[in-house]
């Protein structure tokens, strides 16, 4: 599902929307052709991510459903033949199929996993290899054997029952509260910055650019189905070095020196590698051409990285966003501000799924200092027209 097609309420995302956005983000990569042009390459998300996403979804559904989940059903095909099968509630049948690989999966040491995935790993460790093979359907169910089907049903209910009990424990809930507190603190820091900017300027121009390093089709295809990591910590060192240089150069650049605030979120994905989701905020009374500014920033990044950098400019696609939170935002347009705050919710998700190990001890979330307050004199806000775009 395209991000611009998602329907949601302003301010927060449901878990389903977060998962859909994650799939959208991780299922596309900007690739660079030999002639230097860039285009979007759509692909399946990597197996590790797929497993983590399905586990998070399963735990969310476990919390909301009465146990047991799986039940044995039987029917007569002929007078002398009986057939047994597993019955799941709505939505659980397709999810169970997606979860099969998670039961016997060996989780990578290169990731620091979310609390949901660690909960799954904890329950997984309490089952034998043979039991996990049955749950993964590596040992097929004999639908003519009641014992075979019943064995699977009991194992599935035992696994999900222990999982539900674990995620309802006080210890687990505290870990989730601590994680949510970090996410909310970062989101509130983003909102605080924007509120100070809108109070000072009345109009704020929001520019969204994602920074990464060039990716070529050959490398992407080579590692498309592999659990091997195509990118090293050297990439992270380089992209951080380039960003430091990028920021240091702002002071000597007339346009970039007009950046009134910024937000950076460092992330990693199997296809894109290390990348940065960035917001830039400008005085909307002084600057109105957000796409022109975004293209300038993009070109400047490529210069800083000696043409090894790549960017995705969200503002180029803003007309296709049903709930647009970029471009010009007027102080009176509370709806658009709410959509902006919702995007903060997403980028500050704080370990919702996993973190690549090289990012664990890095400062992944960065926000500029708050601006100096507006001088008391000036034009009354009642005299300012409301922006519609």
RODO-2510 file (C-alpha; in nm, 4 decimals, decimal comma):
residues 389
     n   res          X          Y          Z
     1     x     0,0000     0,0000     0,0000
     2     x     0,1329     0,3424    -0,0952
     3     x     0,1840     0,5797     0,1961
     4     x    -0,0353     0,8389     0,0290
     5     x    -0,3235     0,5907     0,0183
     6     x    -0,3299     0,5158     0,3906
     7     x    -0,6369     0,6314     0,5766
     8     x    -0,5768     0,7308     0,9355
     9     x    -0,6774     0,9735     1,2048
    10     x    -0,4532     1,2723     1,2675
    11     x    -0,1950     1,2613     1,5453
    12     x    -0,1368     0,8882     1,5908
    13     x    -0,1029     0,5717     1,3858
    14     x    -0,2698     0,2394     1,4489
    15     x    -0,0352    -0,0596     1,4570
    16     x    -0,1750    -0,1777     1,1225
    17     x    -0,0902     0,1602     0,9677
    18     x     0,2605     0,1516     1,1132
    19     x     0,3149    -0,1947     0,9681
    20     x     0,1814    -0,0839     0,6291
    21     x     0,4093     0,2198     0,6305
    22     x     0,7075     0,0074     0,7283
    23     x     0,6395    -0,2340     0,4429
    24     x     0,6107     0,0611     0,2057
    25     x     0,9376     0,2128     0,3271
    26     x     1,1340    -0,1124     0,3273
    27     x     0,9816    -0,2351     0,0004
    28     x     1,1308     0,0397    -0,2147
    29     x     1,4848     0,1597    -0,2764
    30     x     1,6293     0,4410    -0,4851
    31     x     1,8773     0,2926    -0,7309
    32     x     2,1303     0,4832    -0,9377
    33     x     2,1760     0,4014    -1,3046
    34     x     2,5168     0,4236    -1,4799
    35     x     2,4155     0,7610    -1,6266
    36     x     2,3618     0,8983    -1,2752
    37     x     1,9822     0,9064    -1,2880
    38     x     1,7775     0,7653    -1,0004
    39     x     1,4548     0,5709    -0,9942
    40     x     1,2452     0,3861    -0,7390
    41     x     1,2938     0,0093    -0,7285
    42     x     1,0035    -0,1816    -0,5697
    43     x     1,0853    -0,5169    -0,4105
    44     x     0,9829    -0,7602    -0,1394
    45     x     1,1077    -0,6805     0,2091
    46     x     1,3900    -0,8999     0,3347
    47     x     1,3058    -1,2260     0,5216
    48     x     1,4278    -1,1041     0,8614
    49     x     1,2059    -0,7968     0,8470
    50     x     0,9095    -1,0001     0,7235
    51     x     0,9387    -1,2346     1,0206
    52     x     0,9663    -0,9472     1,2696
    53     x     0,6632    -0,7688     1,1238
    54     x     0,4538    -1,0868     1,1387
    55     x     0,5561    -1,1503     1,5002
    56     x     0,4546    -0,7976     1,6051
    57     x     0,1206    -0,8453     1,4319
    58     x     0,0676    -1,1872     1,5972
    59     x     0,1397    -1,0550     1,9466
    60     x    -0,1027    -0,7678     1,8950
    61     x    -0,3740    -1,0137     1,7893
    62     x    -0,2909    -1,2535     2,0759
    63     x    -0,3685    -0,9763     2,3243
    64     x    -0,7155    -0,9247     2,1784
    65     x    -0,8432    -1,2791     2,1258
    66     x    -0,9803    -1,5382     2,3624
    67     x    -0,7834    -1,8611     2,3830
    68     x    -0,7532    -2,1234     2,2491
    69     x    -0,7027    -1,9901     1,8975
    70     x    -0,6805    -2,3128     1,6948
    71     x    -0,9482    -2,5828     1,7028
    72     x    -0,9763    -2,9283     1,5509
    73     x    -1,2590    -2,9826     1,3061
    74     x    -1,3610    -3,3049     1,1349
    75     x    -1,5822    -3,4002     0,8444
    76     x    -1,6849    -3,7180     0,6671
    77     x    -1,5794    -3,7438     0,3043
    78     x    -1,7152    -4,0939     0,2553
    79     x    -1,8934    -4,3199     0,4979
    80     x    -1,5660    -4,4835     0,5901
    81     x    -1,3276    -4,1841     0,5536
    82     x    -1,2877    -3,8964     0,7951
    83     x    -1,0864    -3,5811     0,7338
    84     x    -0,9487    -3,3561     1,0067
    85     x    -0,8413    -2,9973     0,9694
    86     x    -0,7382    -2,6939     1,1756
    87     x    -0,9864    -2,4106     1,2156
    88     x    -0,8667    -2,0544     1,2848
    89     x    -1,0681    -1,7380     1,3587
    90     x    -1,0895    -1,4751     1,0832
    91     x    -0,7481    -1,3235     0,9902
    92     x    -0,5614    -1,5907     1,1862
    93     x    -0,5464    -1,8417     0,9015
    94     x    -0,3427    -1,6142     0,6737
    95     x    -0,1327    -1,4942     0,9686
    96     x    -0,0553    -1,8523     1,0750
    97     x     0,0748    -1,9213     0,7252
    98     x     0,3021    -1,6163     0,7483
    99     x     0,4233    -1,7169     1,0956
   100     x     0,5405    -2,0655     1,0016
   101     x     0,8948    -1,9567     0,9172
   102     x     0,9160    -1,7654     1,2477
   103     x     0,8738    -2,0807     1,4576
   104     x     1,2051    -2,2329     1,3494
   105     x     1,3884    -1,9120     1,2539
   106     x     1,7408    -1,8553     1,3892
   107     x     1,7502    -1,4871     1,4737
   108     x     2,0525    -1,2848     1,3646
   109     x     2,3164    -1,1576     1,6039
   110     x     2,3482    -0,8471     1,3866
   111     x     2,0178    -0,7049     1,5125
   112     x     1,8949    -0,5731     1,8452
   113     x     1,5336    -0,6863     1,8434
   114     x     1,2197    -0,5231     1,9764
   115     x     1,0506    -0,6464     2,2929
   116     x     0,7877    -0,8245     2,0830
   117     x     1,0464    -1,0267     1,8946
   118     x     1,2405    -1,1013     2,2126
   119     x     0,9176    -1,2283     2,3697
   120     x     0,8722    -1,4628     2,0735
   121     x     1,2331    -1,5816     2,1039
   122     x     1,1806    -1,6499     2,4744
   123     x     0,8773    -1,8728     2,4111
   124     x     1,0479    -2,0355     2,1117
   125     x     1,3342    -2,1468     2,3371
   126     x     1,0916    -2,3512     2,5508
   127     x     0,9949    -2,5839     2,2650
   128     x     1,1919    -2,8727     2,1180
   129     x     1,3260    -2,8741     1,7635
   130     x     1,0692    -3,1367     1,6671
   131     x     0,7823    -2,9339     1,8138
   132     x     0,8975    -2,6227     1,6301
   133     x     0,9255    -2,8229     1,3078
   134     x     0,5605    -2,9280     1,3502
   135     x     0,4540    -2,5673     1,4098
   136     x     0,6539    -2,4580     1,1040
   137     x     0,4829    -2,7324     0,9017
   138     x     0,8238    -2,8783     0,8162
   139     x     0,6667    -3,2028     0,9345
   140     x     0,3412    -3,2052     0,7362
   141     x     0,0048    -3,2656     0,9021
   142     x    -0,1744    -3,5847     0,8054
   143     x    -0,5352    -3,4708     0,7585
   144     x    -0,6588    -3,8281     0,7829
   145     x    -0,5034    -3,8696     1,1267
   146     x    -0,6852    -3,7132     1,4205
   147     x    -0,3717    -3,7543     1,6317
   148     x    -0,1590    -3,5664     1,3771
   149     x    -0,3962    -3,2699     1,3532
   150     x    -0,4637    -3,2641     1,7270
   151     x    -0,0890    -3,2590     1,7977
   152     x    -0,0511    -2,9485     1,5844
   153     x    -0,3562    -2,7784     1,7398
   154     x    -0,2301    -2,8402     2,0931
   155     x     0,1215    -2,7153     2,0122
   156     x    -0,0090    -2,3998     1,8427
   157     x    -0,2395    -2,3226     2,1355
   158     x     0,0372    -2,3956     2,3838
   159     x     0,2780    -2,1614     2,2051
   160     x     0,0297    -1,8744     2,1658
   161     x    -0,1032    -1,9287     2,5177
   162     x     0,2453    -1,8967     2,6689
   163     x     0,3143    -1,5995     2,4444
   164     x    -0,0017    -1,4205     2,5585
   165     x     0,0772    -1,4923     2,9233
   166     x     0,4311    -1,3559     2,8793
   167     x     0,3250    -1,0294     2,7110
   168     x     0,0679    -0,9723     2,9850
   169     x     0,3322    -0,9962     3,2574
   170     x     0,4264    -0,6875     3,4588
   171     x     0,7902    -0,7172     3,3496
   172     x     0,7058    -0,7133     2,9800
   173     x     0,4543    -0,4293     3,0147
   174     x     0,7170    -0,2178     3,1911
   175     x     0,9577    -0,2672     2,8999
   176     x     0,6889    -0,1537     2,6573
   177     x     0,6086     0,1506     2,8744
   178     x     0,9779     0,2441     2,8841
   179     x     1,0013     0,2128     2,5067
   180     x     0,6856     0,4173     2,4562
   181     x     0,8228     0,6832     2,6906
   182     x     1,1314     0,7185     2,4683
   183     x     0,9171     0,7346     2,1558
   184     x     0,6833     0,9924     2,3111
   185     x     0,9743     1,2021     2,4367
   186     x     1,1223     1,2183     2,0871
   187     x     0,7845     1,2910     1,9293
   188     x     0,7163     1,5654     2,1839
   189     x     1,0604     1,7123     2,1115
   190     x     0,9640     1,7309     1,7418
   191     x     0,6300     1,8927     1,8250
   192     x     0,7995     2,1368     2,0621
   193     x     1,0400     2,2458     1,7893
   194     x     0,7630     2,3003     1,5356
   195     x     0,5432     2,4860     1,7868
   196     x     0,8280     2,7273     1,8609
   197     x     0,8854     2,7788     1,4886
   198     x     0,5180     2,8404     1,4056
   199     x     0,4899     3,0775     1,7027
   200     x     0,7850     3,2753     1,5714
   201     x     0,7139     3,2822     1,1972
   202     x     0,3372     3,2107     1,1637
   203     x     0,4217     3,0298     0,8388
   204     x     0,6709     2,7422     0,8303
   205     x     0,7965     2,5786     0,5117
   206     x     0,8566     2,2050     0,5713
   207     x     1,1004     2,0192     0,3475
   208     x     1,1368     1,6385     0,3747
   209     x     1,4405     1,4658     0,2267
   210     x     1,5731     1,1141     0,2850
   211     x     1,9527     1,0808     0,2592
   212     x     2,1370     0,7610     0,1714
   213     x     2,4287     0,6319    -0,0341
   214     x     2,3971     0,5168    -0,3938
   215     x     2,2663     0,1652    -0,4492
   216     x     2,3010    -0,0218    -0,7767
   217     x     2,0712    -0,2877    -0,9179
   218     x     2,3451    -0,5531    -0,9303
   219     x     2,4076    -0,5336    -0,5537
   220     x     2,0366    -0,5288    -0,4721
   221     x     1,9622    -0,8380    -0,6812
   222     x     2,2656    -1,0202    -0,5417
   223     x     2,1454    -0,9807    -0,1846
   224     x     1,7679    -0,9776    -0,2477
   225     x     1,6968    -1,3128    -0,0785
   226     x     2,0123    -1,3404     0,1292
   227     x     2,0412    -1,2860     0,5016
   228     x     2,3928    -1,1574     0,4417
   229     x     2,4364    -0,7859     0,5042
   230     x     2,5553    -0,6054     0,1906
   231     x     2,6547    -0,2934     0,3837
   232     x     2,9149    -0,2504     0,6553
   233     x     2,9726    -0,0164     0,9456
   234     x     3,2029     0,1769     0,7129
   235     x     2,8895     0,2979     0,5354
   236     x     2,7537     0,4314     0,8641
   237     x     3,0837     0,6021     0,9469
   238     x     3,0882     0,7617     0,6024
   239     x     2,7269     0,8812     0,6012
   240     x     2,7698     1,0346     0,9499
   241     x     3,0936     1,2031     0,8405
   242     x     2,9204     1,3481     0,5351
   243     x     2,6268     1,4719     0,7417
   244     x     2,8624     1,6460     0,9869
   245     x     3,0319     1,8186     0,6934
   246     x     2,6929     1,9009     0,5445
   247     x     2,5777     2,0718     0,8650
   248     x     2,9089     2,2508     0,9226
   249     x     2,8865     2,4045     0,5757
   250     x     2,5463     2,5605     0,6411
   251     x     2,6997     2,8660     0,8030
   252     x     2,8822     2,9609     0,4818
   253     x     2,5854     2,8903     0,2517
   254     x     2,3251     3,1631     0,2079
   255     x     2,0267     2,9294     0,1583
   256     x     2,1214     2,6554     0,4030
   257     x     2,2025     2,9130     0,6680
   258     x     1,8308     2,9985     0,6585
   259     x     1,7393     2,6549     0,7980
   260     x     1,5566     2,7446     1,1192
   261     x     1,5277     2,3896     1,2523
   262     x     1,5830     2,0261     1,1581
   263     x     1,5037     1,6696     1,2657
   264     x     1,7134     1,3655     1,1717
   265     x     1,6320     0,9983     1,2278
   266     x     1,9040     0,7458     1,1359
   267     x     1,7770     0,4049     1,0248
   268     x     1,8885     0,0888     0,8473
   269     x     1,7178    -0,1395     0,5977
   270     x     1,8486    -0,4425     0,4136
   271     x     1,8098    -0,2907     0,0667
   272     x     1,8815     0,0786     0,1277
   273     x     2,1432     0,0351     0,3980
   274     x     2,2007     0,3215     0,6400
   275     x     1,9846     0,6245     0,5676
   276     x     1,8512     0,9408     0,7290
   277     x     1,4931     1,0680     0,7384
   278     x     1,5277     1,4463     0,7567
   279     x     1,2959     1,7422     0,8099
   280     x     1,4109     2,0980     0,7369
   281     x     1,2103     2,3978     0,8545
   282     x     1,2278     2,7443     0,6961
   283     x     1,0664     3,0804     0,7669
   284     x     0,7603     3,0644     0,5411
   285     x     0,7504     3,4435     0,5075
   286     x     1,0944     3,4365     0,3472
   287     x     1,0883     3,1070     0,1548
   288     x     0,7989     2,9541    -0,0399
   289     x     0,9587     2,7304    -0,3056
   290     x     0,9899     2,4052    -0,1119
   291     x     1,0687     2,1870    -0,4157
   292     x     1,3406     2,4248    -0,5343
   293     x     1,4951     2,4177    -0,1867
   294     x     1,4644     2,0379    -0,1620
   295     x     1,6391     1,9928    -0,4980
   296     x     1,9152     2,2281    -0,3863
   297     x     1,9629     2,0267    -0,0651
   298     x     1,9672     1,7062    -0,2699
   299     x     2,2344     1,8400    -0,5054
   300     x     2,4372     1,9706    -0,2110
   301     x     2,4300     1,6242    -0,0491
   302     x     2,5609     1,4675    -0,3696
   303     x     2,8424     1,7230    -0,3763
   304     x     2,9338     1,6596    -0,0124
   305     x     2,9406     1,2824    -0,0719
   306     x     3,1492     1,3224    -0,3898
   307     x     2,8576     1,1942    -0,5948
   308     x     2,8212     0,8825    -0,3768
   309     x     2,5055     1,0130    -0,2113
   310     x     2,1432     0,9563    -0,3043
   311     x     1,8245     1,1307    -0,1920
   312     x     1,4489     1,0934    -0,2033
   313     x     1,2568     1,4226    -0,2028
   314     x     0,9154     1,3757    -0,0428
   315     x     0,8018     1,7252    -0,1469
   316     x     0,8086     1,6189    -0,5117
   317     x     0,5248     1,3789    -0,4337
   318     x     0,3260     1,5995    -0,1956
   319     x     0,0291     1,6380    -0,4328
   320     x    -0,0347     1,2636    -0,4048
   321     x    -0,0503     1,2600    -0,0236
   322     x    -0,4079     1,2423     0,1002
   323     x    -0,2910     1,3843     0,4336
   324     x    -0,0113     1,6201     0,3340
   325     x     0,2243     1,7366     0,6097
   326     x     0,4951     1,9033     0,3998
   327     x     0,5283     2,2276     0,2107
   328     x     0,3844     2,5464     0,3590
   329     x     0,2069     2,5196     0,6943
   330     x     0,0162     2,8185     0,8292
   331     x    -0,0276     2,8755     1,2030
   332     x    -0,4082     2,8548     1,1657
   333     x    -0,4020     2,5249     0,9741
   334     x    -0,4331     2,2895     1,2713
   335     x    -0,5316     1,9955     1,0533
   336     x    -0,2088     2,0040     0,8539
   337     x    -0,0103     2,0455     1,1737
   338     x    -0,1800     1,7343     1,3134
   339     x    -0,0751     1,5401     1,0036
   340     x     0,2823     1,6607     1,0556
   341     x     0,2751     1,5459     1,4171
   342     x     0,1535     1,2092     1,2940
   343     x     0,4617     1,1700     1,0768
   344     x     0,6688     1,2439     1,3872
   345     x     0,4890     0,9499     1,5502
   346     x     0,6156     0,7222     1,2756
   347     x     0,9815     0,8260     1,2612
   348     x     1,0066     0,8187     1,6437
   349     x     0,8741     0,4638     1,6717
   350     x     1,1743     0,3743     1,8916
   351     x     1,2830     0,0168     1,8263
   352     x     0,9373    -0,0957     1,7168
   353     x     1,0837    -0,3834     1,5177
   354     x     1,4623    -0,4079     1,5309
   355     x     1,7822    -0,2036     1,5136
   356     x     2,0892    -0,3005     1,3154
   357     x     2,3678    -0,3551     1,5686
   358     x     2,5909    -0,0788     1,4328
   359     x     2,3149     0,1756     1,5088
   360     x     2,2457     0,0575     1,8632
   361     x     2,4968     0,2857     2,0315
   362     x     2,4648     0,5721     1,7841
   363     x     2,2591     0,8856     1,8353
   364     x     1,9825     0,7876     1,5954
   365     x     1,7407     1,0723     1,6748
   366     x     1,8662     1,4310     1,6434
   367     x     1,6822     1,7596     1,6729
   368     x     1,8061     2,1165     1,6425
   369     x     1,7969     2,3616     1,9306
   370     x     1,4829     2,5669     1,9811
   371     x     1,4812     2,9007     1,7980
   372     x     1,5021     3,2355     1,9693
   373     x     1,1510     3,3678     2,0406
   374     x     0,9887     3,6233     1,8141
   375     x     1,0366     3,9915     1,8932
   376     x     0,7285     4,1554     2,0443
   377     x     0,6787     4,4030     1,7613
   378     x     0,5538     4,3049     1,4157
   379     x     0,2463     4,2402     1,2078
   380     x    -0,0607     4,1064     1,3854
   381     x    -0,1487     3,7455     1,3058
   382     x    -0,5074     3,8441     1,2495
   383     x    -0,3857     4,0268     0,9386
   384     x    -0,2164     3,7179     0,7910
   385     x    -0,4173     3,5280     0,5257
   386     x    -0,4676     3,1550     0,5811
   387     x    -0,2675     2,9341     0,3475
   388     x    -0,4627     2,6665     0,1645
   389     x    -0,1709     2,4625     0,0312
***
